[in-house]
Amino acid sequence: MTGLTDYITQCSWEDIFTAWFVWVDDLYKQLQAEGLVRRERGPRPRMADSEVITIGLICDTFFSGKEELTLCFMRQHYLSLFPDLLEESRFNRRRRSLGRVIEEIRRRLSVQLIAPADRLRLVDTAPVPVCTYMRGNRCQTVRGAEYCGVIPSKRAKFFGFRLHLTSSWDHVVEHWVLAPASFRETVVLEALTTEQWGLTLVGDQGFQSAELGAWLKESRELFLQTARRRTDRVQWPEKTRQLLNRARRRIETAISVLSTVFHIEHPGSRSLSGLVARIATRILAYTLSFISAKTLLPQTN
């Protein structure tokens, strides 16, 4: 069975870099044609925005987000593909400025990957620390007690954000939101589902809220289904519990790939704009994997 990210080790890196640039550049030109991308001032840069985004994808997929190492490697081995490589500081500034464009490109890809008839969405969260918990009071990225959170599965505290996301049954991320670590899932779910309508949402016990479920159903026709706690008097039937557990494993698989392959939990950025741009880039790289696995790897029956 072919894995989602097997292409990273089985395909030529040059083929991957070229394919990514073509896909990104095509969508970037669509945004330009619609007036969603504009240069405010100055001449057109020698290194195109599509190239900057592609180098960012390479950085976060192959080099764990290490920009200096990525640029050195590309300059030594793939300068023919990107002849106008920027210095690290300029590349970092350009990349941070393209955060919204990166996210819009990802959204358009996810629309292509999720079938219109798919009316089921899975909901979950993942911690995104910006520094160690003990150094939280000295953090320059964000400040405040609301960024102090807990990872129950590890019985550990962390300082930073929590990534809230929805995905399809086939693991494709549709929407995501970064919220302070202390914010409960039920508080963020309203903002996470702003653009969704007429869907069934499946989440874990953290999303359990009768009031929120009723509001989502009445205002957006969203049907929230969550696992129930052991202390609840009324429990789901066995078949329903099995389906909910299957749904939980599906989205946990998506988060596991984001964490182990794309290091979503270790963004390594000092600025808030850089953090957002890196998270957006890594989710875009994850989304591109669905296309890369189908087009770059040989398909077997």
C-alpha positions, 0 to 999 in steps of 0.5 A: 500500500502506497503511503501519503508521503512515500513520494518524499523518499521514493521520487526525484527531488527535482521532480517534486520541486518542479511539480510543486512550483507548477501547481503553486504558480498556476493557483497564484496566477488565478489569484492575480487574475482575480485581483487577490494578489497585488504589489503595493509598491516597488518594482517586481522582484527577481524571485517570484512569489511562487518561487518563495512559496515553493522554497518554503514548502521545501524548507518545511517538508525536507529540512524541518523548517530550517531556512538557512540550511534549505537555502544553502542546499538549494544554492549548492544543488538546485540553483538551476531551478531557482537561479534568483535565490534570496538571502535568508533575511530577505527570504524570511520577510517575503515568506512572512508577507505571503501568509494569506496567499499561501492559505488561499492556495491551500483552500483552493486545493482542498476544495478540489480534493473534497467531494461535494457530496461529502457532508461529514467533517472531523474536528480535533486539535493539536498543541503548537508550543512557541517556547518551553512552559518555564520560559513562557513569561519571557517569550517575545512571540506572544504574552499572557496567561491565556497562552498557557495550556495542558496536553492531557495525553502527556500530562504536560503543560505548554506555552503557545497555541492550539491548532483547531482543524476540520478534515474530511473523512479522507484526511484532507484539512478543510479549515484551521484556526490558531487559538491561545492554548487555554481556549476550550474547544467549544469556544473556538469551534464557532469561529472554526465553522464560520464558513461551513453549512449543512454538515455533520461534525464529529469530535471528541469529548472536548467538543461536548456542549449541548448549548453549542450543539443546539446553536450550531444546528439552528444557525448553520444546520451543523450537527455536532456529534461527540463521544460521551464521557464515562460519567454521562448517564446516557451512552451511545449504542455500541455501533455508534461508539464504534463509528465515532472511534473510527472517525477519531482515528481518521483525524488523529492519523491526519494530525499524526502526519502533520506532526511527524512529517511536517513538524506542525508542533515545532514551528520554530518561529520567533514572530507571530507572522512567521508562525502563521506563515509556517503553519500555513505552509506546512498544511499546504505541503500536507495538502499537496501530498494528496496530489503528489502521491497520485501523480508522482508515484507509480500507481499499483492495482 
